[in-house]
Amino acid sequence: AAVLLVNEVPDRTADAAAGKRTLAVRMGLPGVRWLYGALQLGALAVAAGLVADQGLPWWSLIALVVVLVPLLASSRAGWPPAPADRAALLRWIQVSLGVHNLGCLWLVAVLLGSRPA
């Protein structure tokens, strides 16, 4: 959902002019920033909840804390970029895709690493 949301931002002005009511158009850039952060924090909260419920091993949070949390925190600086700054918007999309890919790899590694022998 976060990847789809951030991909709507570069086209926000054109979408609004064409009458498309995407979330980026409806919420504006401040709303997109809030929702993006909420989606990312929600994913982290679900992972922490699974560890607390013993659905995932405790060590699985190490990768999230060491890699994904700092990446998300550093990427939030300067968000949302100015709509005219296409390069900054594309970098933000790339960071979002990177976070998504790392999260998927984390989940696969955790599931493979926690299988009973």
C-alpha positions in Angstrom: 0.0 0.0 0.0 2.8 2.4 0.8 4.5 1.7 -2.5 1.3 2.4 -4.4 0.7 5.6 -2.4 4.1 7.1 -3.0 3.8 6.2 -6.7 0.7 8.5 -6.9 2.6 11.6 -5.7 4.4 12.5 -9.0 1.2 12.5 -10.9 -0.9 14.3 -8.4 -1.2 17.5 -10.3 -2.1 15.8 -13.6 -4.5 13.5 -11.9 -6.3 16.4 -10.2 -6.6 18.2 -13.6 -8.0 15.1 -15.2 -10.6 14.6 -12.4 -8.9 11.5 -10.9 -9.5 11.4 -7.2 -6.5 9.3 -6.0 -5.4 9.4 -2.4 -2.6 11.8 -3.2 -5.1 14.2 -4.8 -7.7 13.8 -2.0 -5.3 14.0 0.9 -2.7 16.5 -0.4 1.0 16.1 0.3 0.7 16.5 4.1 -1.9 13.8 4.3 0.2 11.5 2.1 3.1 12.0 4.4 1.0 11.1 7.4 -0.6 8.0 5.8 2.8 6.8 4.4 4.3 7.0 7.9 1.3 5.3 9.4 1.5 2.4 6.9 5.2 1.9 7.6 4.7 2.1 11.4 1.7 -0.3 11.1 3.9 -2.9 9.4 6.5 -2.6 12.1 3.8 -2.9 14.8 2.5 -6.0 13.2 6.0 -7.6 13.2 6.5 -6.6 16.8 3.1 -8.0 17.7 3.9 -11.3 16.0 7.1 -11.5 18.1 5.2 -10.7 21.3 2.7 -13.4 20.4 5.5 -15.8 19.7 4.5 -16.1 16.0 8.0 -14.9 15.0 11.2 -15.5 16.9 12.6 -12.6 19.0 15.8 -12.4 16.9 13.7 -11.5 13.8 13.3 -7.9 15.1 17.1 -7.3 14.9 17.1 -6.9 11.1 14.1 -4.5 11.4 15.8 -2.4 14.0 19.3 -2.4 12.4 18.3 -2.0 8.7 14.7 -0.9 8.0 14.0 1.5 10.8 17.1 3.7 10.1 16.3 3.6 6.4 12.8 4.7 7.0 13.9 7.4 9.4 16.5 8.8 7.1 14.2 8.7 4.1 11.5 10.8 5.9 13.8 13.8 5.9 12.6 16.3 3.2 9.4 14.4 2.5 7.3 15.3 0.7 9.7 16.7 -1.9 8.5 19.7 -3.9 6.2 18.5 -6.7 8.5 20.1 -9.3 11.5 18.2 -8.0 11.0 15.1 -10.1 14.4 13.6 -9.2 13.6 13.8 -5.4 10.2 12.2 -6.0 11.8 9.4 -8.0 14.4 8.8 -5.2 11.5 8.6 -2.7 9.8 6.0 -4.8 13.1 4.0 -5.0 13.5 4.2 -1.2 10.0 2.9 -0.8 10.6 0.0 -3.2 13.8 -0.8 -1.4 12.1 -0.8 2.0 9.4 -3.1 0.6 12.0 -5.5 -1.0 14.1 -5.6 2.2 10.9 -6.3 4.2 10.0 -9.2 2.0 13.5 -10.6 2.1 13.4 -10.2 5.9 10.2 -12.2 6.1 11.5 -15.0 3.9 14.7 -15.2 6.0 12.8 -15.3 9.2 10.4 -17.9 8.0 13.2 -20.1 6.7 15.4 -19.5 9.8 12.6 -20.4 12.3 11.5 -23.6 10.7 11.7 -26.6 13.1 14.4 -29.1 12.2 
